[in-house]
Amino acid sequence: MYDVIVVGAGPSGSAAARMCAEAGLRTLCIEEHGTIGHPVQCAGLLSIAAFSECRVSSRSILNTVAGARFIPSEGEPLVIDAGEPKAHVVDRCALDTEMAVAAAKAGTEFRLKTSVTSLKGNCAVTKGIGGREEIGFSILIAADGVRSSVARMLGLGRAGCFLGGLQAEVRCPVDPRLVEIHPHASPEFFGWVIPSGNGRARVGLCGEGDLRKRLADLLRSYDGGVLQLVSGALPLGVPNRTYGSRALIVGDAAGMVKPTSGGGIYTGVRAARHAAAVAADCCGKGSFRDSDLARYEKMWKEDFGRELSVGMALYRARRGLSPAEIDDIISALRDPDIVREIVEHGDMDRPAALVRRLGTNPRVIRAAGILLRGGLRAFIT
Ligand SMILES: Cc1cc2nc3c(=O)[nH]c(=O)nc-3n(C[C@H](O)[C@H](O)[C@H](O)COP(=O)(O)OP(=O)(O)OC[C@H]3O[C@@H](n4cnc5c(N)ncnc54)[C@H](O)[C@@H]3O)c2cc1C
């Protein structure tokens, strides 16, 4: 019998397991794969703040970037260069492994090559190398990713929508200090070129439809030989409830990916922190009613709920924009004062404050008007 069972050893699961073990809870983490961090389904771009939330050494860092170039369909890119480190590009497998090792060092037991197949009261039914088992828990933290079967078992619903993602790591010369954002590479989201060090770049996109063709088109300007292909899915939109029946759901399992960037590690690890605090509290009191667990949802919503809802509104507005309107927004933001404002106040994990700030700047009225039109169009259609 464990105090806590964590399902999934991705960043959200390992962070939750580590914090539960550090709080003195008897913790078991169950992972269906035999190796932590495989398969990689990520571009590995983490803001400095997101990386420090992971509480690991700098071993997994491959490169550090200072800003981004937004590429319109014609003309010069819009460059937002902070001139100082803004984000790390990491080896995701190394990051996940280090996070799991830290959880193990804190006292978490791990069971690899074992999956949770169903729940029976407060037992997780597992299938693994040891065959079928029933393992008891006081509280369960579901960190089983975008296809979360545990959230389904609990009847907690799914993310509002899903986007596919496809990425190739290629050898090609790019500016190692700046990420490239290609809004035209994928009309529902965007494409990216992320310099991953040693003359390599991660060229990818998320969206709907024929992603292979879109990636092939984007790769035309960068392809110096594909070294690795990555595919995955982004869950956007948190289900109505993220707790219930002695369980809390965190990270991709709860659709916590940021709809503006597709990043899910920051929110997943923050949610893990709140889940671990509530698990410790419930175990301390010996009370696991839904009313005790509800505090988890209150905590993550207070922390980053607004960021997800502002992000969702921007995502919807973006979907309603034509390619010409995207170019108009890029050109409207090309004002040096606005660029300065973005450099000073932009935060890829918490875009709401910048949106609020820019909303009061008369110079961005043209861009805001275009976005609003896109939002209305997406709402009507
Ligand atoms: C193309 C692409 C690019 C991305 N780029 C970025 C980026 O640059 N930066 C960023 O922050 N985010 C990025 N993301 C999102 C990021 O990868 C996820 O948000 C992040 O991995 C979520 O972590 P998690 O721990 O919640 O889930 P996961 O990392 O998916 O971990 C879930 C774990 O649960 C295990 N599991 C599943 N079911 C079971 C079961 N029944 N029993 C036991 N184990 C189970 C899985 O094997 C897996 O190890 C990207 C996503 C995609 C698709």
The ligand as a MOL file (V3000), in Angstrom:
LIG
                    3D

  0  0  0     0  0            999 V3000
M  V30 BEGIN CTAB
M  V30 COUNTS 53 58 0 0 0
M  V30 BEGIN ATOM
M  V30 1 C 5.9610 18.1620 -31.4880 0
M  V30 2 C 5.9180 18.6260 -30.0470 0
M  V30 3 C 6.8180 19.6060 -29.6110 0
M  V30 4 C 6.7590 20.0460 -28.2910 0
M  V30 5 N 7.6670 20.9730 -27.8830 0
M  V30 6 C 7.6580 21.4190 -26.6080 0
M  V30 7 C 8.6160 22.3730 -26.1640 0
M  V30 8 O 9.4680 22.8090 -26.9290 0
M  V30 9 N 8.5600 22.7750 -24.8490 0
M  V30 10 C 7.6120 22.2980 -23.9840 0
M  V30 11 O 7.5720 22.7260 -22.8120 0
M  V30 12 N 6.7060 21.3830 -24.3860 0
M  V30 13 C 6.7090 20.9300 -25.6650 0
M  V30 14 N 5.8010 19.9830 -26.0670 0
M  V30 15 C 4.8350 19.4700 -25.0870 0
M  V30 16 C 5.5500 18.5290 -24.1100 0
M  V30 17 O 6.1980 17.5090 -24.8110 0
M  V30 18 C 4.5150 17.9460 -23.1350 0
M  V30 19 O 3.7140 18.9910 -22.6470 0
M  V30 20 C 5.2060 17.2420 -21.9600 0
M  V30 21 O 5.8950 16.1120 -22.3820 0
M  V30 22 C 4.1310 16.8370 -20.9380 0
M  V30 23 O 4.7240 16.1270 -19.8890 0
M  V30 24 P 3.8710 15.0700 -19.0690 0
M  V30 25 O 4.7930 14.5290 -18.0420 0
M  V30 26 O 2.5960 15.6800 -18.6610 0
M  V30 27 O 3.4970 13.9270 -20.1390 0
M  V30 28 P 4.4830 12.9780 -20.9560 0
M  V30 29 O 5.8030 13.6040 -21.1400 0
M  V30 30 O 3.7220 12.5800 -22.1840 0
M  V30 31 O 4.6550 11.7170 -20.0170 0
M  V30 32 C 3.6170 10.7850 -19.8310 0
M  V30 33 C 4.2440 9.4620 -19.4190 0
M  V30 34 O 3.2080 8.5650 -19.0090 0
M  V30 35 C 3.4930 7.2660 -19.5110 0
M  V30 36 N 2.2180 6.5440 -19.5570 0
M  V30 37 C 1.1410 6.7830 -20.3500 0
M  V30 38 N 0.1200 5.9510 -20.0540 0
M  V30 39 C 0.5580 5.1530 -19.0400 0
M  V30 40 C -0.0440 4.0850 -18.3050 0
M  V30 41 N -1.3170 3.7070 -18.5150 0
M  V30 42 N 0.7050 3.4530 -17.3660 0
M  V30 43 C 1.9850 3.8500 -17.1190 0
M  V30 44 N 2.6040 4.8590 -17.7950 0
M  V30 45 C 1.8980 5.5100 -18.7320 0
M  V30 46 C 4.1090 7.5360 -20.8780 0
M  V30 47 O 4.8780 6.4510 -21.3250 0
M  V30 48 C 4.9630 8.7930 -20.5970 0
M  V30 49 O 6.2640 8.4520 -20.1940 0
M  V30 50 C 5.8170 19.5190 -27.3930 0
M  V30 51 C 4.9120 18.5370 -27.8240 0
M  V30 52 C 4.9550 18.0990 -29.1390 0
M  V30 53 C 3.9940 17.0520 -29.6030 0
M  V30 END ATOM
M  V30 BEGIN BOND
M  V30 1 1 1 2
M  V30 2 1 2 3
M  V30 3 2 2 52
M  V30 4 2 3 4
M  V30 5 1 4 5
M  V30 6 1 4 50
M  V30 7 2 5 6
M  V30 8 1 6 7
M  V30 9 1 6 13
M  V30 10 2 7 8
M  V30 11 1 7 9
M  V30 12 1 9 10
M  V30 13 2 10 11
M  V30 14 1 10 12
M  V30 15 2 12 13
M  V30 16 1 13 14
M  V30 17 1 14 15
M  V30 18 1 14 50
M  V30 19 1 15 16
M  V30 20 1 16 17
M  V30 21 1 16 18
M  V30 22 1 18 19
M  V30 23 1 18 20
M  V30 24 1 20 21
M  V30 25 1 20 22
M  V30 26 1 22 23
M  V30 27 1 23 24
M  V30 28 2 24 25
M  V30 29 1 24 26
M  V30 30 1 24 27
M  V30 31 1 27 28
M  V30 32 2 28 29
M  V30 33 1 28 30
M  V30 34 1 28 31
M  V30 35 1 31 32
M  V30 36 1 32 33
M  V30 37 1 33 34
M  V30 38 1 33 48
M  V30 39 1 34 35
M  V30 40 1 35 36
M  V30 41 1 35 46
M  V30 42 1 36 37
M  V30 43 1 36 45
M  V30 44 2 37 38
M  V30 45 1 38 39
M  V30 46 1 39 40
M  V30 47 2 39 45
M  V30 48 1 40 41
M  V30 49 2 40 42
M  V30 50 1 42 43
M  V30 51 2 43 44
M  V30 52 1 44 45
M  V30 53 1 46 47
M  V30 54 1 46 48
M  V30 55 1 48 49
M  V30 56 2 50 51
M  V30 57 1 51 52
M  V30 58 1 52 53
M  V30 END BOND
M  V30 END CTAB
M  END
